[in-house]
Amino acid sequence: MDPYNNPDQQSDTTIQAMVTRLEERGKHPVFARMIGAYLKHVTTDVPLRVLDLGCGTGVVARAFESNLHPGSVLVGADVSQRLLDAAGVLSPGSRILWRKVDAGSLPFGDSDFDVIAMHTLLSHVVEPEALLREAHRVLKPGGSLIVFDADHASTTYGLPEYARMLATDKRLAEAIATHPDICRQLPKLLKAAGFSLERHCSEIFSECGRGDFWLSSVRGFARLIPALGILPEEEGRAWVAAMLASHEDGTFFAAGSYYTFFANKG
Ligand SMILES: C[S@@+](CC[C@H](N)C(=O)[O-])C[C@H]1O[C@@H](n2cnc3c(N)ncnc32)[C@H](O)[C@@H]1O
């Protein structure tokens, strides 16, 4: 059901909900800080060839553009032409090269890039193993792979009944991520693809009382739940209403955790 592994096959409503959500979350100060934290580890001293794989609307590619040596080449690549079109419109005057690709079989030569970033890509692809092998092939020896993803399996939206909350969280996670547990698998997957894991960092992103980042996610779900049939109609409406009401009366709770993995091609 994950709409992010085949965006071009989705309805206009779903694509619009995705564009809005990707841009809103990219602009959120906490999310932007998490991106900035890993960009700091990419050198600006020399020109680099950088690939933002699964770039979507270009949130991370645009952040890279203002943080790289000016002689660098930056490619934003995605399977979705409709998201790449949105990225082009959202990045006027940019030098980013937008490319339509399938990350499982990349149209780039061996050892072509110094840095590859995957920002919430791997949780959405059917075969993360194949994609990591391709990334390993197109990365230069000594090059850096940065993988940032959500541990969707721990994302939770507070509801008064525990059993209902667990069941709803699971349905939502499985509806928007092909691999809700990808972060838990990454140490093994990176090793199997030939990378050496240098380090990782993680962050819990929670909102209590009022929602903002997670409220924008709820609003996205308000469009996606009926469009994708994630929950029965009445149940979906009730969940959205409960989330919005808890925000209004100051009892909102939602949380999720994010991981960044830094790996090298040895
Ligand atoms: C959750 S979005 C993340 C977009 C962007 N990195 C961001 O964080 O704003 C996941 C992206 O992965 C892309 N994607 C999914 N499967 C892909 C594949 N096999 N090859 C390339 N891109 C893919 C989707 O089209 C979508 O743009």
The ligand as a Gaussian input file, in Angstrom:
#p B3LYP/6-31G(d) Opt

LIG

0 1
 C        9.326000       9.615000       1.783000
 S        9.867000      10.142000       0.241000
 C       11.342000      11.036000       0.668000
 C       11.634000      12.167000      -0.266000
 C       12.803000      13.068000       0.158000
 N       14.034000      12.321000       0.307000
 C       12.465000      13.784000       1.455000
 O       12.857000      13.294000       2.510000
 O       11.779000      14.809000       1.390000
 C       10.531000       8.683000      -0.517000
 C       11.004000       8.940000      -1.928000
 O       11.635000       7.771000      -2.450000
 C       11.297000       7.672000      -3.816000
 N       11.485000       6.289000      -4.251000
 C       10.797000       5.188000      -3.858000
 N       11.268000       4.103000      -4.477000
 C       12.305000       4.505000      -5.265000
 C       13.208000       3.838000      -6.149000
 N       13.142000       2.508000      -6.355000
 N       14.133000       4.563000      -6.785000
 C       14.219000       5.923000      -6.584000
 N       13.400000       6.593000      -5.772000
 C       12.446000       5.904000      -5.118000
 C        9.848000       8.139000      -3.866000
 O        9.434000       8.491000      -5.161000
 C        9.881000       9.312000      -2.891000
 O       10.206000      10.492000      -3.535000

